[in-house]
Amino acid sequence: MSNRYLLRSLKLLDGRPADIEVAEGRIVRIAVDGEADGEPVHAAGPGKTAADADIVTYDCGGAYVSSGWIDLHVHAFPAFDPYGDEIDEIGVKQGVATIVDAGSCGADRIGELAENGARARTNLLAFLNISRIGLSRIDELSELAWIDRERAVRAVAEYPDLIVGLKARISRSVVGDSGIEPLRIARGLSGETGRPLMVHIGSAPPAIEEVLALLREGDIVTHYLNGKPNNLFDAEGRPISALLDALARGVRLDVGHGSASFSFRVAEAAKRHGIGLHTISSDIYRGNRLQGPVFSLANVMSKFLHLGYPLHEVVGAVTTGAAQWLKRPELGRIQAGDLAHLTLFEVREEPAPLVDSEGVVREAHQRIVPRGVVANGQFMECEVRA
């Protein structure tokens, strides 16, 4: 493949036509409504054209373009079952330029995840599971001896560019009799490493109020739209006071759809009361990719389009919103000079049955479908997926 290419006949989220030229992996020219930012790449010598410079042109047929989608919560360590998958299967093949593994690995195997990421086309980042054994079993915080503080700190120091935060799954099936103590330990590790927390919430105990009380500015609550009894909304769908207090402190909310953590009913209540969106993520792994209810990040995004969020907010929740939290603004913008991270997609007007984690089906009439992706400067077309 040529190291110079032109993506022609795109459109921005506001509908303006755009062409984007990439050379040596970087965006060198963006033409919007005929106004260009950057300089086109030409072969040496006067009078040369794009064709003379061996630029491959892709006619994108009016597809939307955004900065590359970021899925802030996936499970991309294929050795683990049930929570594992191949990086590119849930990344570039689905139009996602950057994935963030949400605590599949602890200190024991984070090095293997880093090696896998180096071989993948998808840009990989990760949360380090505070349990050194990670998701080699699904009650990884039920024994406090599995939390090795020294090794966790050492892992962050060894992989500073990979590890963006620490992951603690704080629900009954994970912590067992350890209760809230793993989260207290995680809070201390956050201070030692300078990395924020992503906290999985689910069934009690611990009670959700106990969990929220330990979170600080920049921490993330994932699965915030789950329909379990220990959730963030009362019986009438109103946000509980502990949630409002956490939001006031700067705690962030992440969808983390998954197999058991997204409810249309709760999502409608959250929207009705003005809660969200911060980041949309899939919590995808092999099982819920192949059998549902997740299927893909695009499928999760389509659910929010159906809920009435405008397209720019839905896309913003997987681009600028995630990039800002990651403190990597270049991942959330389209700018000449930057390494190219782009997603090409369309919004199809067609029947689209969408199912949540409780088996509730909504009949939508639009769905978001990825067409292509540029990750780390490399372009590939996508398979069409649900």
Secondary structure per residue as TSV (DSSP state, phi and psi in degrees):
chain	resnum	aa	ss	phi	psi
A	1	M	-	360.0	138.8
A	2	S	-	-61.5	147.7
A	3	N	S	-87.8	9.6
A	4	R	E	-130.0	127.9
A	5	Y	E	-150.1	158.0
A	6	L	E	-123.2	123.9
A	7	L	E	-95.6	106.5
A	8	R	E	-105.9	152.6
A	9	S	E	63.8	47.9
A	10	L	E	-95.6	173.0
A	11	K	E	-142.4	143.9
A	12	L	-	-77.1	171.8
A	13	L	T	-62.1	-25.6
A	14	D	T	-86.6	4.6
A	15	G	S	93.4	-7.7
A	16	R	-	-70.5	138.0
A	17	P	E	-70.3	148.8
A	18	A	E	-150.8	146.9
A	19	D	E	-121.2	142.6
A	20	I	E	-130.6	127.9
A	21	E	E	-109.9	135.4
A	22	V	E	-124.4	135.8
A	23	A	E	-140.3	134.9
A	24	E	T	53.0	33.7
A	25	G	T	85.2	-6.0
A	26	R	E	-113.0	148.2
A	27	I	E	-70.9	121.6
A	28	V	E	-109.2	-19.1
A	29	R	E	-156.5	135.2
A	30	I	E	-126.4	120.8
A	31	A	E	-110.6	116.6
A	32	V	E	-121.0	120.9
A	33	D	T	53.2	34.7
A	34	G	T	84.1	-9.4
A	35	E	E	-95.9	125.1
A	36	A	E	-104.7	141.2
A	37	D	E	-114.1	120.6
A	38	G	E	96.5	176.0
A	39	E	-	-114.7	138.5
A	40	P	-	-66.9	153.1
A	41	V	-	-87.0	125.4
A	42	H	-	-124.4	153.7
A	43	A	-	-67.9	158.4
A	44	A	S	-63.0	143.7
A	45	G	S	104.5	153.0
A	46	P	T	-71.6	150.4
A	47	G	T	77.8	8.4
A	48	K	-	-82.0	153.5
A	49	T	-	-117.2	176.2
A	50	A	T	-58.3	-39.2
A	51	A	T	-62.3	-39.4
A	52	D	T	-63.7	-26.7
A	53	A	T	-87.9	9.9
A	54	D	T	60.1	44.2
A	55	I	-	-92.9	125.1
A	56	V	E	-82.5	131.5
A	57	T	E	-108.1	130.9
A	58	Y	E	-111.4	121.3
A	59	D	E	-83.7	112.3
A	60	C	-	-90.9	0.1
A	61	G	T	60.6	31.1
A	62	G	T	83.2	13.9
A	63	A	-	-64.6	148.8
A	64	Y	E	-66.8	150.9
A	65	V	E	-129.6	138.1
A	66	S	E	-134.5	171.7
A	67	S	E	-59.9	159.9
A	68	G	-	-60.0	133.0
A	69	W	E	-60.5	143.8
A	70	I	E	-121.6	122.0
A	71	D	E	-101.9	108.4
A	72	L	E	-78.7	-5.3
A	73	H	E	-148.5	99.0
A	74	V	E	-135.9	173.5
A	75	H	-	-129.3	106.1
A	76	A	-	-122.1	33.7
A	77	F	-	-114.0	98.8
A	78	P	T	-64.3	-19.1
A	79	A	T	-70.0	-20.3
A	80	F	S	-92.2	135.4
A	81	D	S	-128.5	129.8
A	82	P	S	-89.3	-9.2
A	83	Y	S	-94.4	73.5
A	84	G	-	-160.4	156.7
A	85	D	-	-165.2	169.5
A	86	E	-	-77.3	141.7
A	87	I	T	-57.0	-51.6
A	88	D	T	-73.6	-22.8
A	89	E	T	-64.7	-32.5
A	90	I	T	-107.8	6.1
A	91	G	T	-111.0	-109.7
A	92	V	G	-60.9	-30.7
A	93	K	G	-65.9	-17.5
A	94	Q	G	-110.7	15.3
A	95	G	T	82.1	12.7
A	96	V	E	-103.5	118.7
A	97	A	E	-79.1	-34.9
A	98	T	E	-132.2	129.2
A	99	I	E	-117.4	149.7
A	100	V	E	-120.2	109.9
A	101	D	E	-68.5	126.0
A	102	A	E	-97.7	66.5
A	103	G	S	82.3	26.0
A	104	S	S	-60.6	-40.0
A	105	C	-	-114.0	141.1
A	106	G	-	-99.5	-162.7
A	107	A	T	-61.4	-27.5
A	108	D	T	-60.0	-39.0
A	109	R	T	-131.6	13.4
A	110	I	H	-62.2	-30.1
A	111	G	H	-63.8	-37.2
A	112	E	H	-66.1	-39.9
A	113	L	H	-61.8	-42.3
A	114	A	H	-61.1	-41.0
A	115	E	H	-64.8	-41.3
A	116	N	H	-60.7	-42.0
A	117	G	H	-64.4	-34.5
A	118	A	H	-66.3	-23.9
A	119	R	H	-92.8	-10.9
A	120	A	-	-88.6	159.7
A	121	R	S	-84.4	-25.4
A	122	T	S	-76.2	141.6
A	123	N	E	-73.5	123.5
A	124	L	E	-114.1	130.7
A	125	L	E	-126.6	172.8
A	126	A	E	-155.6	148.9
A	127	F	E	-93.9	136.6
A	128	L	E	-87.8	124.4
A	129	N	E	-65.0	132.4
A	130	I	S	-68.5	-19.8
A	131	S	S	-83.6	128.9
A	132	R	T	-62.6	-24.7
A	133	I	T	-85.1	-10.4
A	134	G	G	56.5	-145.5
A	135	L	G	-91.9	30.8
A	136	S	G	-65.8	-19.0
A	137	R	S	-147.1	160.1
A	138	I	T	-96.3	8.4
A	139	D	T	-120.7	47.6
A	140	E	T	-66.6	-10.9
A	141	L	T	-112.8	12.3
A	142	S	S	-76.5	-17.0
A	143	E	S	-120.2	115.6
A	144	L	G	-63.4	-22.4
A	145	A	G	-64.1	-20.1
A	146	W	G	-79.0	-6.2
A	147	I	-	-96.5	104.8
A	148	D	-	-105.6	99.5
A	149	R	H	-61.2	-44.6
A	150	E	H	-61.6	-43.7
A	151	R	H	-69.6	-34.9
A	152	A	H	-64.0	-45.1
A	153	V	H	-62.5	-40.9
A	154	R	H	-65.5	-37.9
A	155	A	H	-63.3	-42.1
A	156	V	H	-63.7	-39.3
A	157	A	H	-67.2	-33.6
A	158	E	H	-76.8	-31.4
A	159	Y	-	-126.4	60.6
A	160	P	T	-66.9	-29.3
A	161	D	T	-82.8	-22.4
A	162	L	T	-85.5	-46.3
A	163	I	E	-87.0	113.3
A	164	V	E	-100.3	-10.8
A	165	G	E	-175.2	-179.2
A	166	L	E	-113.9	143.3
A	167	K	E	-114.8	131.8
A	168	A	E	-132.1	121.1
A	169	R	E	-94.5	106.3
A	170	I	E	-111.3	81.8
A	171	S	S	-146.2	163.9
A	172	R	H	-53.8	-45.1
A	173	S	H	-68.3	-19.6
A	174	V	H	-94.9	-44.7
A	175	V	H	-89.0	-19.9
A	176	G	G	55.2	-127.6
A	177	D	G	-82.7	0.0
A	178	S	G	-73.7	-18.6
A	179	G	T	60.5	-135.3
A	180	I	T	-84.5	-9.3
A	181	E	H	-57.7	-40.3
A	182	P	H	-57.4	-35.1
A	183	L	H	-71.4	-35.3
A	184	R	H	-63.0	-40.6
A	185	I	H	-65.0	-42.4
A	186	A	H	-59.9	-38.4
A	187	R	H	-60.3	-42.8
A	188	G	H	-65.8	-41.0
A	189	L	H	-63.3	-35.8
A	190	S	H	-60.1	-42.8
A	191	G	H	-65.4	-39.7
A	192	E	H	-69.4	-35.1
A	193	T	H	-98.3	-15.7
A	194	G	T	72.3	20.4
A	195	R	-	-111.4	136.4
A	196	P	-	-72.5	170.6
A	197	L	E	-102.4	142.0
A	198	M	E	-109.8	122.4
A	199	V	E	-116.2	121.5
A	200	H	E	-78.0	130.7
A	201	I	E	-114.9	151.2
A	202	G	-	-167.0	-140.6
A	203	S	S	-68.1	146.6
A	204	A	S	-85.6	162.0
A	205	P	S	-79.4	161.8
A	206	P	S	-72.7	156.5
A	207	A	-	-68.7	147.7
A	208	I	H	-59.9	-32.8
A	209	E	H	-63.7	-37.6
A	210	E	H	-63.4	-41.4
A	211	V	H	-64.5	-52.1
A	212	L	H	-61.5	-32.9
A	213	A	H	-62.4	-23.1
A	214	L	T	-94.3	0.0
A	215	L	-	-95.1	149.2
A	216	R	-	-126.9	175.7
A	217	E	T	-54.0	131.2
A	218	G	T	92.0	-16.9
A	219	D	-	-70.1	159.4
A	220	I	E	-122.9	132.3
A	221	V	E	-96.8	118.7
A	222	T	E	-104.6	153.8
A	223	H	-	73.0	33.3
A	224	Y	T	-70.2	-11.8
A	225	L	T	-108.6	25.2
A	226	N	-	-71.0	153.8
A	227	G	-	-101.5	17.4
A	228	K	S	-76.8	159.9
A	229	P	T	-59.0	-27.9
A	230	N	T	-91.3	40.1
A	231	N	S	-97.6	-167.9
A	232	L	S	-93.6	5.1
A	233	F	B	-131.1	146.0
A	234	D	-	-81.9	-176.0
A	235	A	T	-61.8	-24.4
A	236	E	T	-93.2	4.7
A	237	G	S	85.5	8.1
A	238	R	-	-85.8	142.8
A	239	P	B	-63.1	136.6
A	240	I	-	-71.3	156.9
A	241	S	H	-62.7	-33.4
A	242	A	H	-64.1	-32.9
A	243	L	H	-67.9	-46.9
A	244	L	H	-60.9	-38.9
A	245	D	H	-64.2	-41.9
A	246	A	H	-64.4	-42.9
A	247	L	H	-61.6	-38.9
A	248	A	H	-64.5	-28.0
A	249	R	H	-81.4	-8.4
A	250	G	T	98.3	16.1
A	251	V	-	-71.5	140.9
A	252	R	E	-102.4	154.7
A	253	L	E	-114.7	131.3
A	254	D	E	-124.9	141.0
A	255	V	-	-68.2	-58.1
A	256	G	-	52.9	58.7
A	257	H	-	-49.3	-65.6
A	258	G	T	61.7	-170.8
A	259	S	T	-81.1	-18.9
A	260	A	T	-141.4	20.5
A	261	S	S	-134.5	22.4
A	262	F	-	-138.0	124.3
A	263	S	-	-122.0	125.1
A	264	F	H	-56.0	-40.9
A	265	R	H	-59.2	-46.8
A	266	V	H	-69.8	-39.1
A	267	A	H	-62.2	-38.6
A	268	E	H	-66.7	-39.1
A	269	A	H	-65.2	-42.3
A	270	A	H	-60.8	-45.0
A	271	K	H	-64.6	-41.4
A	272	R	H	-59.9	-32.7
A	273	H	T	-101.7	12.4
A	274	G	T	74.0	27.1
A	275	I	-	-99.1	124.0
A	276	G	-	95.6	179.9
A	277	L	-	-92.0	141.3
A	278	H	S	-104.3	-69.6
A	279	T	B	-134.6	138.8
A	280	I	-	-99.3	126.9
A	281	S	-	-138.4	166.3
A	282	S	-	-100.6	-30.6
A	283	D	-	52.7	47.1
A	284	I	B	-87.1	145.0
A	285	Y	-	-152.9	178.1
A	286	R	H	-52.9	-46.7
A	287	G	H	-64.2	-50.5
A	288	N	H	-81.9	-8.5
A	289	R	H	-76.8	-44.0
A	290	L	H	-83.8	-37.0
A	291	Q	S	-107.2	-7.2
A	292	G	S	84.0	174.4
A	293	P	S	-87.7	5.4
A	294	V	-	-84.3	-60.0
A	295	F	-	70.4	-51.5
A	296	S	-	-168.6	163.6
A	297	L	H	-62.8	-38.1
A	298	A	H	-59.7	-37.5
A	299	N	H	-64.8	-41.3
A	300	V	H	-65.0	-42.4
A	301	M	H	-60.7	-38.7
A	302	S	H	-61.2	-32.4
A	303	K	H	-65.1	-36.9
A	304	F	H	-75.5	-31.1
A	305	L	H	-62.5	-42.6
A	306	H	H	-64.6	-33.4
A	307	L	T	-71.2	-8.6
A	308	G	T	105.5	4.5
A	309	Y	-	-74.2	136.9
A	310	P	-	-66.5	155.3
A	311	L	H	-55.8	-41.2
A	312	H	H	-65.1	-30.9
A	313	E	H	-73.8	-41.1
A	314	V	H	-61.5	-49.0
A	315	V	H	-67.9	-37.0
A	316	G	H	-60.5	-30.2
A	317	A	T	-74.1	-13.0
A	318	V	T	-117.1	9.9
A	319	T	T	-129.6	-90.6
A	320	T	H	-62.8	-39.3
A	321	G	H	-60.9	-46.1
A	322	A	H	-69.8	-41.0
A	323	A	H	-63.9	-38.5
A	324	Q	H	-64.0	-43.3
A	325	W	H	-63.5	-39.4
A	326	L	H	-70.8	-10.3
A	327	K	T	60.0	36.0
A	328	R	-	-129.8	71.4
A	329	P	G	-59.4	-25.6
A	330	E	G	-63.3	-22.8
A	331	L	G	-76.1	-15.0
A	332	G	G	-112.8	19.4
A	333	R	-	-139.5	164.7
A	334	I	-	-118.3	107.0
A	335	Q	-	-146.2	133.6
A	336	A	T	-58.3	134.8
A	337	G	T	101.4	-21.4
A	338	D	S	-81.7	152.5
A	339	L	B	-58.3	135.9
A	340	A	-	-78.6	121.0
A	341	H	-	-132.2	108.9
A	342	L	E	-140.2	151.7
A	343	T	E	-127.3	132.4
A	344	L	E	-105.5	132.8
A	345	F	E	-153.9	167.6
A	346	E	E	-131.4	159.1
A	347	V	E	-110.2	108.2
A	348	R	E	-89.8	133.4
A	349	E	E	-90.4	95.4
A	350	E	E	-161.9	158.7
A	351	P	E	-58.6	136.0
A	352	A	E	-144.9	90.2
A	353	P	E	-67.0	129.1
A	354	L	E	-122.7	134.3
A	355	V	E	-120.5	138.1
A	356	D	-	-92.7	-172.9
A	357	S	T	-76.4	-7.6
A	358	E	T	-102.7	7.1
A	359	G	S	84.2	6.1
A	360	V	-	-78.1	129.6
A	361	V	E	-107.4	132.5
A	362	R	E	-117.2	136.0
A	363	E	E	-91.7	99.0
A	364	A	E	-89.6	167.9
A	365	H	E	-125.1	10.8
A	366	Q	E	-141.9	149.2
A	367	R	E	-147.3	147.5
A	368	I	E	-88.9	128.8
A	369	V	E	-128.5	119.6
A	370	P	E	-70.4	141.1
A	371	R	E	-111.3	-31.9
A	372	G	E	-166.6	166.5
A	373	V	E	-148.7	143.8
A	374	V	E	-117.6	118.8
A	375	A	E	-126.3	126.2
A	376	N	T	52.6	36.8
A	377	G	T	86.6	-9.5
A	378	Q	E	-96.9	131.1
A	379	F	E	-99.0	139.1
A	380	M	E	-148.6	146.9
A	381	E	E	-82.1	153.3
A	382	C	-	-101.3	152.7
A	383	E	-	-72.3	145.6
A	384	V	-	-80.6	123.6
A	385	R	-	-128.4	162.8
A	386	A	-	-64.6	360.0
